[in-house]
């Protein structure tokens, strides 16, 4: 099953979610409408809502709360993007100017706050305490992950385990929660909920690891952002960590100094070092291992097109070029 088949399988659900998003984005404040619509409609993959929809359908869910919660996780994700771009000083995302570059940091932060608070209004409306618990914990964990990442900017001593801890909180937690929520809405057992949560967690890690690899192996046009942004911001990611751990002393020193100082003065030499030590291949293998674990976690599901779609998502996460 190809990724377009996945989206087609849940086309009606996705259309319903779009309707919820449009309705719930409305505000009497014009600037909120402008910025929130700009970022929501900027061409993202919406993997987290898709994950929730597929999980619910895989368990035979027939209600409509999955539409509301799919919009909730997209709002939470979008709020983190708005805040991330301010913290990172980013100028480009998904091939477009970032909201902070168009409207300024102050407006972006405040609209991110609006999306967070609107998401909590919506999850209260579902009237399910477990849903509230899962999403409130996820939001808190993501915030902790953001702070962990901030603390490790320019930290050339961050090891692989420390880096995985950051992305497990910052990126994979919302994948985990999205997948679990489909099982929760369907009234499934704790074992089934945990299996889908495990699937989402491993999928999220795989997705982020491929993002790390693409930052040095793709093009700005394909990626939708500037190549080497992480290095310019002094963020240690797995390809760089692998060079520090496995490159020559000269290569390790080059990457260390680049991380500690930030900037792209030696980007060509660093890309050569990444290639020479096989850091992209290593990162891709690590991502594939996570995707395999994600697929293994789906053994608990009965065969269905939705299970096949979840498997296809794991393959897409590691095979994509942007």
N, C-alpha and C positions, 0 to 999 in steps of 0.2 A: 504494500500500500504506500503510495506517494503522499507527500505532505498536502497536495491539493485535494487528494481523496479524503484525507482527514477532515479538512475544513468543509468539504462538501457533505460529508456524513452528518455533520451537525449544523448544516446551513440554517435550518429553521431556528434552532436554539441561538445561534450567533446573531441572527436578525432580531430575535427577541431581546437579547442582551444589548444590542445597539440601541433599541428603543428605550430600554431602561437607562442607559448611559445618557442619552439625549435629554430625557425627562429629568433625571437627577442632577445633571450638570447645571440646570437653570438657576440663575440667581438674578435678583433685581440690580445687582452691581455689574455694570457693563464690562468692566475690566476683568472680573472673574470669568464671565462668559467668554471673553476673547481669548484669554490665556489658556483656560481649561480646554476649550474646544481646539485650540491650536495644538496643544501637546497630545490630547487624546486622538486627534485625527491625523497625526504625523506619520502614519505608516508602520506602526509597531506590529509585531507578530501576534500579540495578545495570547501568548502561550499559557499564561497562568489561568485566564478565564477558560480557555479551551480545555485545559487539564481538568478543571473542576467540572465542566460540562460532560466530558468523556467519562470521568470517574462516576458521576451520578448515573449516567446512562448505562454504564457497564454493570451497575448493580440494579438496573431496572427501575430507576426513579421516574415517576410520572407527574410530579408536582411542578410548581413554577418557581419555588424559592431558589433553585439553582441559577436562574437568570439574575435574580437580585444579587446573589452572592458572587456570581461571576463579575458583575459590575463593581462590586465592593473591592474585590482583589485587584481589579484593573485600576480603580481609583487609588488604592494604597500604593500600588506599583508606580503610578504616575506621580504621586506626591513625592515618592523617594527620588524619582528622576529629576523633578524640579529642584529639590533640595541638593541632590548630588551635583547638578550642574553649577549651582551657586558655589558650593564648597570647592569644587574642582576648577572653577573659572572656565568652564567649557564654552566653546563658541559654536560647536556643531554637533548635532545628534540626528541620526536617521536621515542624513543628507540635507538637513535644514538647519537654519540658525536656531540655537537654543533660545528658550523663552527669556532667560536672563539677559541674553545678548540683544534681544528685541525690546523688552520692556524694563529691564533692570533687575538687579538682585532683590530689592525690597519687594517688588510686586510678585516675583517668582516664589519667594519664601512664603508670603502670605497666601497666595493661591494654593500652594502646596498644603498649607495648614487648613484651608477651606476643604480641600479634597479629603484630607484625613478625617476632619470632623463630619463631613457629609457621609463618608464611608461608615463611621460609627453610628450615625443616625439610621442608616439603612440596615445595618446588621441588627440593631435593636428591633427593627420592624419585623425581622424574621421570627422573633420571640422564641429563641432556642438558646438556653444558657451555655450549652457546649459549644455552639457556634461562636458565641461571644468570647468564651474562654480561649478558643483556638486562635481567633483573629486578633484579640488583644495581646496574647502572648507573642504571636508572630510579629506584630507591629513593634512591640518592645524589643524583641530579639533583633529585628532589622536595625533599629536605632542603635543598639549595642554594637552590632556589626559595623555600622558606619563610624562609630567612635573608635573601634578597634583599628579600622583602616586608617583613620586620621592619625592615630597614635603611631602607626607604623610607616607613615610617609617619611621618606628619606632614611628608613631603617634597612641598611644593607645586611644586617645580621638576622633578619627574619628568615626562619627555616621553612621547609615545606609543610611541616605539621602546623606551624603557626599560621601560615598562609591559608591552608585548608580550613582552619578554624574560623578565619575571617570570612571566607566566602560561604561557609556553611551557615553563618548567621546572616550575612548581608544579602546574599542572593538566593541560596537554596531553601531558606526557611519559608518563603512565600510559595515556592513550588510545593514544598511538603504540605503546607496547610491547605493549598488549593486541592490537592489530590485527596487528602484526608476528608475534606468537607463533603465531597461527593458520597463517600461511604457513610458519613454522619447523617446527611440528609436522608439517606436510604434506610436508616435504622439498622445498620450492620454491626456485627460484633466488634469488640475491641481488637481482636486478632486481624479482622479484615481492614479495619481502620488503620491499624499500624502498618499492614502490608502496603497499603496505598500511600501512607505517609513516607515509608521507606523508599518506595518508587519515586515519589516526588523529590525527596532529598537527594537521591543519587542522580536523578535527572538534572536537578538544579546545579549540582556540582559539575557534572559533565558539560552543561551549557556554558558555565562561567569559564571552565578550563579552555574550551574552544574559543571563547572570546579572547582569552589571554594569547592563544596561539595566533589568532587572526590579527591581533594588534601588530604583529611583526611579519605576517606572511600574506596579507591581503592588500588591497588598494583602498585609498580613501573613498573612491567612488563606490566600490562594492560594500565597504564597511559602513559608510554613512557618517564617519567621523574621521578626524585626522589620525594618520598612522603614527604610532609612538606616543600617543597621548599619555598613557600610563607612565612611561619613562620620563616624559617631560614634567609630570607632576611628582616624580620621585616615588612612584608606587612599585614595590617589589611584587612581581607576578611570577608564575612558575617558570616560564622560559628564562627569565633573568636569574632566578634562584638556582636553576639547573646549571647555568654558566658559572656562577660563583662556586658551586659545589664541584663541578666537573671540568671546568675549563683550565687552561694554563694559568699560572700565576699572573701573567700579564693580562689575560682576558678577564680573570676574576677582579683584578684591580680596576680595570677599565669600567666594568659594570658597577662595581662598588662606588667608585667616584661619581659616575653618572647618576646613580640613585641618590647619593648624599647631596649632590649639588643641584639636581634637576636639570631640565633643558635637553636639547637634542643636538648638542655640538658634535657628538661622536656617534650619531645614530647609524651611520653606514658601517663603522667598525664593529659596533655592537651587534648589528644584524648579521654581519659576517661571523662573529663569535657564536651567536645563537645557532647559525647554520652549521658551523664546523663541529660543535659538540652535540648536534642532533637534538637541540632543546625543543624544537617544534614537534618533532616526531615523538619525543618523550612525553610532552604535554598531551599530544593527541592520544597516545597509548593510555595515559592516565585517565583521560576523558572516556575512552572506549571501555575501560575497566569499570568506571562508574555507570556507564550506560548499560553494560551487561548486568550489573547488580540490580539496576532499575528493572530490567526485563525479568530477571529471576524473581523479583518480588511480586510480579503479576501472576505467578503460578496459582495463586489463590482464586483467581477469577475464572468463571466458566467461559468457554469459548464464545466469542461474539465479535461482530464487526468493531465494537467499541474497544474491546481488548486489543484487537489487531491495530486499531488506531493509536492506542497508548504505546504499543510496541514500536509503531512507525515513528512516533514522536521521539522516542529514545534514539532511533537511527538518525533522524533528522538533526538532532542536537549535536551529533558528532560529525555529520557529513556536510553540513552547511558551509557556505562560503561567505556569509555575512550575518 
